[in-house]
Amino acid sequence: MDQFGAATLALLVCMAMTLFRSIAGPTVFDRVLAVNSFGTKTVLLIAVYGFLTGRPDFLDLALVYALMNFIGTIAVMKFTRFGDLAGMEDDDEETL
């Protein structure tokens, strides 16, 4: 096995451990952090795969996936904290 195959295998093992943590996490914040880490490792896996196949356009896909992972994590954390993504409940009470 070459060094890039070993890197791919190591990423897959880390992703499996992160997936286990997202299922067994004691709190919702641990689970969200594990899912975010899983997304980050997926970005690395896409980039490594693109490098192995000699297709640099996979790096663009990895960057788009990283941006979606970041926005999704922020949205889930806001929903977990406030119970609403828009935050309009507090604005209605202030105008009355």
PyMOL commands that set and color helices and strands:
alter all, ss='L'
color gray80, all
select helices_A, chain A and resi 3-24+28-53+57-82+88-95
alter helices_A, ss='H'
color red, helices_A
deselect
rebuild
show_as cartoon
